[in-house]
């Protein structure tokens, strides 16, 4: 009857409200520049995942991915770094603030944004977080993950030597001793291997796809041919740590 349907609808809406929530926040980077972040919360004991976008993008890179990870029981925080622009109709607010303040916005300038986001996510989670990076931020995620006890695992999509020799990623990841997942488009696999090979094999999972894939974390998007294989590989990695 109508009363029962309304009651069931109320329970369903209440369950969704309790279990899932999304909001946009800001917090300061290490130099005080405000970072914009989307928080995708789910009631769970699983580690929180911090998500960092690729060059020219924004936190919009992770809308679809964060919701999928929510379904898997992981809360997520997707940030705008100061090196980026927009994707999926979502402008990079951190990058615009940096332009307004005439602050540099190169890849390495964004390192302090990711480090501040790690601190923010850790304080929110109260336990070590996972970090996911895409392209240049995948390289930074590996580097920061190697030095921060606040990070329990690293997921790097298409890391590479993007820093014009100022930092050699393959050198910086030596000694990384926490669960690390690295993947890329198929054509990038050989270059990525130069970084993978510097990490103790017992800590690293290098997924080389049979499908073409795409650069960065957008290889997880449903619009990418073979995205299911990338998700299966990621789910396997995450499941291995439970």
Beta strands, then each sheet from edge to edge (+ up, - down):
strand 1: 20-28
strand 2: 34-42
strand 3: 49-52
strand 4: 76-79
strand 5: 86-87
strand 6: 90-91
strand 7: 129-134
strand 8: 151-157
strand 9: 179-183
strand 10: 204-207
sheet 1: 1+ 2- 4+ 3+ 7+ 8+ 9+ 10+
sheet 2: 5+ 6-
end
